[in-house]
Amino acid sequence: MSIDAPAVAPHSDDPLLVEIRAKLAQAPRIHGYYLLRLIRSERTAEVDDSARLDWLLEQLDDRPWAPTNAPQDPADGYQVDEATAAAHAVRMLVGGADVGHARDTMSPASAESLWTQFRTLFAPSARCFIGLGFGDPAYVFLRGVAVIDDTRAGYLGVVESD
């Protein structure tokens, strides 16, 4: 998807993001990888919210979207409340039996702490999205949470197979 959208710059030098990356590196996935992204995006009057949202979500994926693979209207059915996003994030970070593994990748407490750190990168009013299927489709499990506010968009996800 290509639209005239606001300029986006990686925001990977944020100290909190660096800390999150280091913690994820201490808990490698058994058969997969983490997908962690943070970009800047200022809201502009020239781009409507739906087009902005589509464009931002595509930037958070690690693969370009083919027109047939793009989620249809991400705000419809993919947007969830804060509690649902947090529960989803903790489950995907823990891994274990949920993805056919004999042991957890990290403890629920560690997963909750990582989610909380990631979530603090955004305004309290940020919107959360799950079920977007970001990552390499050669893997079985493509789970994560996209968080978008008026100035930043980010994604914390796990891409793995059993």
C-alpha positions in Angstrom: 0.0 0.0 0.0 1.4 3.4 -0.9 -0.2 6.7 0.1 1.0 10.1 0.8 1.5 9.6 4.5 3.4 11.4 7.2 7.1 10.8 7.3 8.0 7.9 9.5 11.3 7.4 11.1 12.5 4.4 13.1 12.5 5.1 16.8 14.8 2.2 17.7 17.2 4.3 19.8 14.6 4.8 22.6 16.4 3.6 25.8 13.3 1.6 26.9 13.1 -0.1 23.5 16.8 -1.0 23.8 16.1 -2.5 27.3 13.2 -4.5 25.9 15.3 -5.9 23.1 18.0 -7.0 25.6 15.4 -8.8 27.7 13.9 -10.5 24.7 17.4 -11.7 23.7 17.7 -13.5 27.1 14.6 -15.6 26.2 15.1 -16.8 22.6 12.2 -18.4 20.8 12.6 -22.2 20.3 11.5 -22.1 16.6 11.0 -18.5 15.6 11.8 -14.9 16.4 10.5 -11.7 18.0 9.1 -8.9 16.0 9.6 -5.6 17.8 9.1 -2.3 16.0 8.6 1.3 17.0 8.1 4.2 14.6 7.3 7.8 14.8 4.2 9.1 13.1 2.7 12.4 13.6 -1.0 12.8 12.8 -1.6 15.1 9.8 -4.8 16.6 8.5 -4.0 15.5 4.9 -4.4 11.8 5.7 -7.6 10.4 7.1 -7.5 8.1 10.1 -8.3 4.9 8.2 -5.6 5.5 5.6 -3.1 6.5 8.3 -3.9 3.4 10.3 -3.5 1.1 7.3 -0.2 2.7 6.3 1.2 2.6 9.9 0.2 -1.1 10.3 2.0 -2.0 7.1 5.1 -0.3 8.3 5.1 -2.3 11.5 5.1 -5.7 9.6 8.4 -7.2 8.6 7.1 -8.1 5.2 5.5 -5.9 2.5 1.8 -6.5 2.2 0.5 -8.0 -1.0 -3.0 -6.5 -1.7 -4.7 -9.8 -0.9 -2.8 -10.2 2.5 -3.6 -6.9 4.0 -6.0 -7.0 6.9 -9.3 -5.5 5.8 -10.2 -2.4 7.8 -7.9 -3.0 10.8 -10.1 -1.0 13.1 -13.0 -3.3 12.5 -12.5 -6.6 14.4 -8.8 -6.2 15.2 -9.0 -3.3 17.7 -9.2 -4.6 21.2 -9.4 -3.1 24.7 -6.3 -2.7 26.9 -7.0 -5.9 29.1 -7.5 -8.1 26.0 -4.2 -6.7 24.5 -2.3 -7.3 27.7 -3.6 -10.9 28.1 -2.8 -11.6 24.4 0.8 -10.2 24.8 1.5 -12.2 28.0 0.3 -15.5 26.4 2.3 -15.0 23.2 5.5 -14.1 25.1 5.2 -17.1 27.5 4.7 -19.5 24.7 4.9 -23.1 26.1 2.0 -25.4 25.7 0.0 -22.7 23.9 2.3 -23.2 20.9 3.0 -26.9 21.3 6.2 -26.6 23.3 7.0 -28.6 26.4 8.3 -25.6 28.3 7.6 -21.9 28.6 9.9 -19.4 26.8 9.6 -17.0 29.7 7.7 -16.8 32.9 4.3 -15.1 33.0 5.7 -12.5 35.4 8.6 -11.7 32.9 6.1 -11.5 30.0 3.8 -9.2 31.9 6.8 -6.9 32.8 7.9 -6.8 29.2 4.4 -5.9 28.0 4.1 -3.2 30.6 7.4 -1.7 29.5 6.4 -1.8 25.9 3.0 -0.3 26.6 4.6 2.7 28.5 6.1 3.8 25.2 2.7 5.1 24.2 0.0 7.5 25.5 -2.6 6.1 27.8 -5.2 6.7 25.1 -3.4 4.6 22.5 -5.3 2.0 20.5 -4.4 -1.7 20.5 -4.8 -4.3 17.7 -4.3 -8.0 17.7 -4.8 -10.8 15.1 -3.0 -9.0 12.3 -0.7 -11.9 11.4 2.5 -9.9 11.0 5.7 -11.8 10.3 6.9 -14.6 8.0 3.9 -16.7 6.9 6.2 -19.8 6.7 5.8 -20.0 10.5 2.6 -21.4 12.1 2.1 -18.8 14.9 2.1 -15.1 14.0 0.9 -13.3 17.1 1.4 -9.9 18.5 0.0 -6.6 19.6 0.2 -3.3 17.6 -0.2 -0.1 19.7 -0.8 3.2 18.0 -1.2 6.7 19.4 -1.0 10.2 17.8 2.9 10.2 17.7 4.1 6.6 17.7 3.2 3.2 16.4 4.7 0.0 17.7 4.5 -3.8 17.5 5.5 -6.5 19.9 5.1 -9.9 18.4 6.2 -13.5 18.3 6.6 -15.4 15.0 7.2 -19.2 15.5 6.3 -22.7 14.8 5.7 -25.7 17.1 
